[in-house]
């Protein structure tokens, strides 16, 4: 019996030590169940096409009209605007882009925008995986489809018919 008293705690500690080496994935519970996590998109989307429109010498208002309000403005760096974009999706490495606009005397001095995607690249990167395999959606009818549409029925009410109802008169807006 004394041998069981000393060996039982050793066996239990060895079993617990073996459990500590098991590390399930961060997105799963016990490595089996993966809960749904929503996509989180934050910040300003700035593409190559937008950055190409921004030129040195533009005022702060012009830059704000093109790129939107900056995510970060600092009282310590009044001549610097930071545009940050982040996208977190389940099963995909998080995306982060940072664009910095430097101003001097109220005018844009330079725009630091490394590795920006084009609009097409950005749209394809945020499109859900379920839609990426399908064809592009059709947004316009072809000429043949337009010809196949039924002809609209013309209204039989003449344009000269006056609306019926109580006639109202209003006082003049300005004194005569």
CNS distance restraints for C-alpha pairs under 8 A (distance, minus, plus):
assign (resid   1 and name CA) (resid   5 and name CA) 6.67 0.50 0.50
assign (resid   2 and name CA) (resid   6 and name CA) 6.67 0.50 0.50
assign (resid   3 and name CA) (resid   7 and name CA) 6.06 0.50 0.50
assign (resid   4 and name CA) (resid   8 and name CA) 5.61 0.50 0.50
assign (resid   5 and name CA) (resid   9 and name CA) 7.16 0.50 0.50
assign (resid   6 and name CA) (resid  10 and name CA) 6.86 0.50 0.50
assign (resid   7 and name CA) (resid  11 and name CA) 6.20 0.50 0.50
assign (resid   8 and name CA) (resid  12 and name CA) 6.22 0.50 0.50
assign (resid   9 and name CA) (resid  13 and name CA) 6.05 0.50 0.50
assign (resid  10 and name CA) (resid  14 and name CA) 6.10 0.50 0.50
assign (resid  11 and name CA) (resid  15 and name CA) 6.18 0.50 0.50
assign (resid  12 and name CA) (resid  16 and name CA) 6.23 0.50 0.50
assign (resid  13 and name CA) (resid  17 and name CA) 6.06 0.50 0.50
assign (resid  14 and name CA) (resid  18 and name CA) 6.24 0.50 0.50
assign (resid  15 and name CA) (resid  19 and name CA) 6.42 0.50 0.50
assign (resid  16 and name CA) (resid  20 and name CA) 6.44 0.50 0.50
assign (resid  17 and name CA) (resid  21 and name CA) 7.04 0.50 0.50
assign (resid  18 and name CA) (resid  22 and name CA) 7.32 0.50 0.50
assign (resid  24 and name CA) (resid  28 and name CA) 6.72 0.50 0.50
assign (resid  24 and name CA) (resid  29 and name CA) 7.09 0.50 0.50
assign (resid  24 and name CA) (resid  30 and name CA) 5.61 0.50 0.50
assign (resid  24 and name CA) (resid  31 and name CA) 4.78 0.50 0.50
assign (resid  25 and name CA) (resid  29 and name CA) 7.69 0.50 0.50
assign (resid  25 and name CA) (resid  30 and name CA) 7.92 0.50 0.50
assign (resid  25 and name CA) (resid  31 and name CA) 5.96 0.50 0.50
assign (resid  27 and name CA) (resid  34 and name CA) 6.02 0.50 0.50
assign (resid  27 and name CA) (resid  35 and name CA) 7.16 0.50 0.50
assign (resid  27 and name CA) (resid  90 and name CA) 7.95 0.50 0.50
assign (resid  28 and name CA) (resid  32 and name CA) 6.40 0.50 0.50
assign (resid  28 and name CA) (resid  33 and name CA) 5.41 0.50 0.50
assign (resid  28 and name CA) (resid  34 and name CA) 4.25 0.50 0.50
assign (resid  28 and name CA) (resid  35 and name CA) 6.58 0.50 0.50
assign (resid  29 and name CA) (resid  33 and name CA) 5.14 0.50 0.50
assign (resid  29 and name CA) (resid  34 and name CA) 6.21 0.50 0.50
assign (resid  29 and name CA) (resid  35 and name CA) 7.72 0.50 0.50
assign (resid  36 and name CA) (resid  90 and name CA) 7.88 0.50 0.50
assign (resid  37 and name CA) (resid  89 and name CA) 7.64 0.50 0.50
assign (resid  37 and name CA) (resid  90 and name CA) 6.19 0.50 0.50
assign (resid  38 and name CA) (resid  89 and name CA) 7.04 0.50 0.50
assign (resid  38 and name CA) (resid  90 and name CA) 7.42 0.50 0.50
assign (resid  39 and name CA) (resid  87 and name CA) 7.22 0.50 0.50
assign (resid  39 and name CA) (resid  88 and name CA) 5.70 0.50 0.50
assign (resid  39 and name CA) (resid  89 and name CA) 4.72 0.50 0.50
assign (resid  39 and name CA) (resid  90 and name CA) 6.97 0.50 0.50
assign (resid  40 and name CA) (resid  86 and name CA) 7.83 0.50 0.50
assign (resid  40 and name CA) (resid  87 and name CA) 5.64 0.50 0.50
assign (resid  40 and name CA) (resid  88 and name CA) 5.13 0.50 0.50
assign (resid  40 and name CA) (resid  89 and name CA) 6.68 0.50 0.50
assign (resid  41 and name CA) (resid  85 and name CA) 7.53 0.50 0.50
assign (resid  41 and name CA) (resid  86 and name CA) 5.83 0.50 0.50
assign (resid  41 and name CA) (resid  87 and name CA) 4.47 0.50 0.50
assign (resid  41 and name CA) (resid  88 and name CA) 6.55 0.50 0.50
assign (resid  42 and name CA) (resid  85 and name CA) 5.73 0.50 0.50
assign (resid  42 and name CA) (resid  86 and name CA) 5.35 0.50 0.50
assign (resid  42 and name CA) (resid  87 and name CA) 6.51 0.50 0.50
assign (resid  43 and name CA) (resid  71 and name CA) 6.45 0.50 0.50
assign (resid  43 and name CA) (resid  83 and name CA) 7.06 0.50 0.50
assign (resid  43 and name CA) (resid  84 and name CA) 5.44 0.50 0.50
assign (resid  43 and name CA) (resid  85 and name CA) 4.34 0.50 0.50
assign (resid  43 and name CA) (resid  86 and name CA) 6.45 0.50 0.50
assign (resid  44 and name CA) (resid  67 and name CA) 7.37 0.50 0.50
assign (resid  44 and name CA) (resid  68 and name CA) 7.02 0.50 0.50
assign (resid  44 and name CA) (resid  70 and name CA) 7.59 0.50 0.50
assign (resid  44 and name CA) (resid  71 and name CA) 7.39 0.50 0.50
assign (resid  44 and name CA) (resid  83 and name CA) 6.14 0.50 0.50
assign (resid  44 and name CA) (resid  84 and name CA) 6.19 0.50 0.50
assign (resid  44 and name CA) (resid  85 and name CA) 5.38 0.50 0.50
assign (resid  45 and name CA) (resid  85 and name CA) 6.20 0.50 0.50
assign (resid  46 and name CA) (resid  50 and name CA) 6.07 0.50 0.50
assign (resid  46 and name CA) (resid  51 and name CA) 6.73 0.50 0.50
assign (resid  46 and name CA) (resid  67 and name CA) 6.70 0.50 0.50
assign (resid  46 and name CA) (resid 116 and name CA) 7.31 0.50 0.50
assign (resid  47 and name CA) (resid  51 and name CA) 6.24 0.50 0.50
assign (resid  47 and name CA) (resid 116 and name CA) 5.61 0.50 0.50
assign (resid  47 and name CA) (resid 117 and name CA) 5.48 0.50 0.50
assign (resid  47 and name CA) (resid 118 and name CA) 5.30 0.50 0.50
assign (resid  47 and name CA) (resid 119 and name CA) 5.84 0.50 0.50
assign (resid  47 and name CA) (resid 122 and name CA) 7.58 0.50 0.50
assign (resid  48 and name CA) (resid  52 and name CA) 6.07 0.50 0.50
assign (resid  48 and name CA) (resid 116 and name CA) 5.51 0.50 0.50
assign (resid  48 and name CA) (resid 117 and name CA) 5.93 0.50 0.50
assign (resid  48 and name CA) (resid 118 and name CA) 5.09 0.50 0.50
assign (resid  48 and name CA) (resid 119 and name CA) 7.30 0.50 0.50
assign (resid  49 and name CA) (resid  53 and name CA) 6.74 0.50 0.50
assign (resid  49 and name CA) (resid 118 and name CA) 6.55 0.50 0.50
assign (resid  49 and name CA) (resid 119 and name CA) 7.17 0.50 0.50
assign (resid  50 and name CA) (resid  54 and name CA) 6.99 0.50 0.50
assign (resid  50 and name CA) (resid  66 and name CA) 7.00 0.50 0.50
assign (resid  50 and name CA) (resid  67 and name CA) 7.09 0.50 0.50
assign (resid  51 and name CA) (resid  67 and name CA) 7.99 0.50 0.50
assign (resid  51 and name CA) (resid 113 and name CA) 7.50 0.50 0.50
assign (resid  53 and name CA) (resid  66 and name CA) 7.67 0.50 0.50
assign (resid  54 and name CA) (resid  58 and name CA) 7.41 0.50 0.50
assign (resid  54 and name CA) (resid  63 and name CA) 6.66 0.50 0.50
assign (resid  54 and name CA) (resid  66 and name CA) 7.35 0.50 0.50
assign (resid  54 and name CA) (resid 111 and name CA) 7.96 0.50 0.50
assign (resid  55 and name CA) (resid 108 and name CA) 7.40 0.50 0.50
assign (resid  55 and name CA) (resid 110 and name CA) 7.90 0.50 0.50
assign (resid  56 and name CA) (resid 107 and name CA) 7.29 0.50 0.50
assign (resid  56 and name CA) (resid 108 and name CA) 4.96 0.50 0.50
assign (resid  56 and name CA) (resid 109 and name CA) 5.23 0.50 0.50
assign (resid  56 and name CA) (resid 110 and name CA) 5.83 0.50 0.50
assign (resid  56 and name CA) (resid 111 and name CA) 7.90 0.50 0.50
assign (resid  57 and name CA) (resid 107 and name CA) 4.98 0.50 0.50
assign (resid  57 and name CA) (resid 108 and name CA) 4.95 0.50 0.50
assign (resid  57 and name CA) (resid 109 and name CA) 6.38 0.50 0.50
assign (resid  58 and name CA) (resid  62 and name CA) 6.02 0.50 0.50
assign (resid  58 and name CA) (resid  63 and name CA) 6.60 0.50 0.50
assign (resid  58 and name CA) (resid 107 and name CA) 5.37 0.50 0.50
assign (resid  58 and name CA) (resid 108 and name CA) 5.27 0.50 0.50
assign (resid  59 and name CA) (resid  63 and name CA) 6.43 0.50 0.50
assign (resid  59 and name CA) (resid 106 and name CA) 6.07 0.50 0.50
assign (resid  59 and name CA) (resid 107 and name CA) 4.69 0.50 0.50
assign (resid  59 and name CA) (resid 108 and name CA) 6.23 0.50 0.50
assign (resid  60 and name CA) (resid  64 and name CA) 6.08 0.50 0.50
assign (resid  60 and name CA) (resid 103 and name CA) 7.94 0.50 0.50
assign (resid  60 and name CA) (resid 106 and name CA) 6.37 0.50 0.50
assign (resid  60 and name CA) (resid 107 and name CA) 6.42 0.50 0.50
assign (resid  60 and name CA) (resid 108 and name CA) 6.99 0.50 0.50
assign (resid  61 and name CA) (resid  65 and name CA) 6.07 0.50 0.50
assign (resid  62 and name CA) (resid  66 and name CA) 6.41 0.50 0.50
assign (resid  63 and name CA) (resid  67 and name CA) 5.95 0.50 0.50
assign (resid  63 and name CA) (resid  68 and name CA) 7.45 0.50 0.50
assign (resid  63 and name CA) (resid 108 and name CA) 7.90 0.50 0.50
assign (resid  64 and name CA) (resid  68 and name CA) 4.65 0.50 0.50
assign (resid  64 and name CA) (resid  69 and name CA) 5.43 0.50 0.50
assign (resid  64 and name CA) (resid  70 and name CA) 7.53 0.50 0.50
assign (resid  65 and name CA) (resid  69 and name CA) 7.98 0.50 0.50
assign (resid  70 and name CA) (resid  81 and name CA) 5.86 0.50 0.50
assign (resid  70 and name CA) (resid  82 and name CA) 5.74 0.50 0.50
assign (resid  70 and name CA) (resid  83 and name CA) 5.09 0.50 0.50
assign (resid  70 and name CA) (resid  84 and name CA) 7.98 0.50 0.50
assign (resid  71 and name CA) (resid  81 and name CA) 7.76 0.50 0.50
assign (resid  71 and name CA) (resid  82 and name CA) 6.05 0.50 0.50
assign (resid  71 and name CA) (resid  83 and name CA) 5.27 0.50 0.50
assign (resid  71 and name CA) (resid  84 and name CA) 6.27 0.50 0.50
assign (resid  72 and name CA) (resid  81 and name CA) 6.16 0.50 0.50
assign (resid  72 and name CA) (resid  82 and name CA) 5.06 0.50 0.50
assign (resid  72 and name CA) (resid  83 and name CA) 6.72 0.50 0.50
assign (resid  72 and name CA) (resid  84 and name CA) 7.97 0.50 0.50
assign (resid  73 and name CA) (resid  77 and name CA) 7.39 0.50 0.50
assign (resid  73 and name CA) (resid  78 and name CA) 7.00 0.50 0.50
assign (resid  73 and name CA) (resid  80 and name CA) 6.86 0.50 0.50
assign (resid  73 and name CA) (resid  81 and name CA) 5.39 0.50 0.50
assign (resid  73 and name CA) (resid  82 and name CA) 6.63 0.50 0.50
assign (resid  74 and name CA) (resid  78 and name CA) 5.89 0.50 0.50
assign (resid  74 and name CA) (resid  80 and name CA) 7.51 0.50 0.50
assign (resid  74 and name CA) (resid  81 and name CA) 7.83 0.50 0.50
assign (resid  79 and name CA) (resid 102 and name CA) 5.74 0.50 0.50
assign (resid  79 and name CA) (resid 103 and name CA) 4.76 0.50 0.50
assign (resid  79 and name CA) (resid 104 and name CA) 6.35 0.50 0.50
assign (resid  79 and name CA) (resid 106 and name CA) 7.79 0.50 0.50
assign (resid  80 and name CA) (resid 100 and name CA) 6.90 0.50 0.50
assign (resid  80 and name CA) (resid 101 and name CA) 5.72 0.50 0.50
assign (resid  80 and name CA) (resid 102 and name CA) 4.69 0.50 0.50
assign (resid  80 and name CA) (resid 103 and name CA) 6.16 0.50 0.50
assign (resid  81 and name CA) (resid 100 and name CA) 5.73 0.50 0.50
assign (resid  81 and name CA) (resid 101 and name CA) 5.09 0.50 0.50
assign (resid  81 and name CA) (resid 102 and name CA) 6.58 0.50 0.50
assign (resid  82 and name CA) (resid  98 and name CA) 7.04 0.50 0.50
assign (resid  82 and name CA) (resid  99 and name CA) 5.92 0.50 0.50
assign (resid  82 and name CA) (resid 100 and name CA) 4.65 0.50 0.50
assign (resid  82 and name CA) (resid 101 and name CA) 6.48 0.50 0.50
assign (resid  83 and name CA) (resid  98 and name CA) 5.76 0.50 0.50
assign (resid  83 and name CA) (resid  99 and name CA) 4.98 0.50 0.50
assign (resid  83 and name CA) (resid 100 and name CA) 6.15 0.50 0.50
assign (resid  84 and name CA) (resid  96 and name CA) 7.28 0.50 0.50
assign (resid  84 and name CA) (resid  97 and name CA) 5.78 0.50 0.50
assign (resid  84 and name CA) (resid  98 and name CA) 4.55 0.50 0.50
assign (resid  84 and name CA) (resid  99 and name CA) 6.37 0.50 0.50
assign (resid  85 and name CA) (resid  95 and name CA) 7.87 0.50 0.50
assign (resid  85 and name CA) (resid  96 and name CA) 5.61 0.50 0.50
assign (resid  85 and name CA) (resid  97 and name CA) 5.16 0.50 0.50
assign (resid  85 and name CA) (resid  98 and name CA) 6.45 0.50 0.50
assign (resid  86 and name CA) (resid  94 and name CA) 7.22 0.50 0.50
assign (resid  86 and name CA) (resid  95 and name CA) 5.48 0.50 0.50
assign (resid  86 and name CA) (resid  96 and name CA) 4.46 0.50 0.50
assign (resid  86 and name CA) (resid  97 and name CA) 6.57 0.50 0.50
assign (resid  87 and name CA) (resid  94 and name CA) 5.74 0.50 0.50
assign (resid  87 and name CA) (resid  95 and name CA) 5.08 0.50 0.50
assign (resid  87 and name CA) (resid  96 and name CA) 6.64 0.50 0.50
assign (resid  88 and name CA) (resid  92 and name CA) 7.48 0.50 0.50
assign (resid  88 and name CA) (resid  93 and name CA) 7.38 0.50 0.50
assign (resid  88 and name CA) (resid  94 and name CA) 4.75 0.50 0.50
assign (resid  88 and name CA) (resid  95 and name CA) 6.63 0.50 0.50
assign (resid  89 and name CA) (resid  93 and name CA) 7.38 0.50 0.50
assign (resid  89 and name CA) (resid  94 and name CA) 6.65 0.50 0.50
assign (resid  97 and name CA) (resid 116 and name CA) 7.70 0.50 0.50
assign (resid  98 and name CA) (resid 113 and name CA) 7.05 0.50 0.50
assign (resid  98 and name CA) (resid 114 and name CA) 7.97 0.50 0.50
assign (resid  99 and name CA) (resid 111 and name CA) 7.24 0.50 0.50
assign (resid  99 and name CA) (resid 112 and name CA) 5.68 0.50 0.50
assign (resid  99 and name CA) (resid 113 and name CA) 4.75 0.50 0.50
assign (resid  99 and name CA) (resid 114 and name CA) 7.39 0.50 0.50
assign (resid 100 and name CA) (resid 111 and name CA) 5.86 0.50 0.50
assign (resid 100 and name CA) (resid 112 and name CA) 5.12 0.50 0.50
assign (resid 100 and name CA) (resid 113 and name CA) 6.69 0.50 0.50
assign (resid 101 and name CA) (resid 108 and name CA) 7.04 0.50 0.50
assign (resid 101 and name CA) (resid 109 and name CA) 7.73 0.50 0.50
assign (resid 101 and name CA) (resid 110 and name CA) 6.10 0.50 0.50
assign (resid 101 and name CA) (resid 111 and name CA) 4.54 0.50 0.50
assign (resid 101 and name CA) (resid 112 and name CA) 6.35 0.50 0.50
assign (resid 102 and name CA) (resid 108 and name CA) 6.00 0.50 0.50
assign (resid 102 and name CA) (resid 109 and name CA) 5.52 0.50 0.50
assign (resid 102 and name CA) (resid 110 and name CA) 5.43 0.50 0.50
assign (resid 102 and name CA) (resid 111 and name CA) 6.31 0.50 0.50
assign (resid 103 and name CA) (resid 107 and name CA) 5.29 0.50 0.50
assign (resid 103 and name CA) (resid 108 and name CA) 4.36 0.50 0.50
assign (resid 103 and name CA) (resid 109 and name CA) 5.00 0.50 0.50
assign (resid 103 and name CA) (resid 110 and name CA) 7.16 0.50 0.50
assign (resid 104 and name CA) (resid 108 and name CA) 6.35 0.50 0.50
assign (resid 104 and name CA) (resid 109 and name CA) 5.86 0.50 0.50
assign (resid 117 and name CA) (resid 121 and name CA) 5.59 0.50 0.50
assign (resid 117 and name CA) (resid 122 and name CA) 5.79 0.50 0.50
assign (resid 118 and name CA) (resid 122 and name CA) 6.16 0.50 0.50
assign (resid 119 and name CA) (resid 123 and name CA) 6.18 0.50 0.50
assign (resid 120 and name CA) (resid 124 and name CA) 6.16 0.50 0.50
assign (resid 121 and name CA) (resid 125 and name CA) 6.12 0.50 0.50
assign (resid 122 and name CA) (resid 126 and name CA) 6.39 0.50 0.50
assign (resid 123 and name CA) (resid 127 and name CA) 6.02 0.50 0.50
assign (resid 124 and name CA) (resid 132 and name CA) 7.34 0.50 0.50
assign (resid 127 and name CA) (resid 131 and name CA) 6.66 0.50 0.50
assign (resid 127 and name CA) (resid 132 and name CA) 6.31 0.50 0.50
assign (resid 128 and name CA) (resid 132 and name CA) 6.35 0.50 0.50
assign (resid 129 and name CA) (resid 133 and name CA) 7.13 0.50 0.50
assign (resid 130 and name CA) (resid 134 and name CA) 7.88 0.50 0.50
assign (resid 141 and name CA) (resid 145 and name CA) 5.76 0.50 0.50
assign (resid 141 and name CA) (resid 146 and name CA) 6.22 0.50 0.50
assign (resid 142 and name CA) (resid 146 and name CA) 6.28 0.50 0.50
assign (resid 143 and name CA) (resid 147 and name CA) 6.27 0.50 0.50
assign (resid 144 and name CA) (resid 148 and name CA) 6.33 0.50 0.50
assign (resid 145 and name CA) (resid 149 and name CA) 6.58 0.50 0.50
assign (resid 157 and name CA) (resid 161 and name CA) 7.42 0.50 0.50
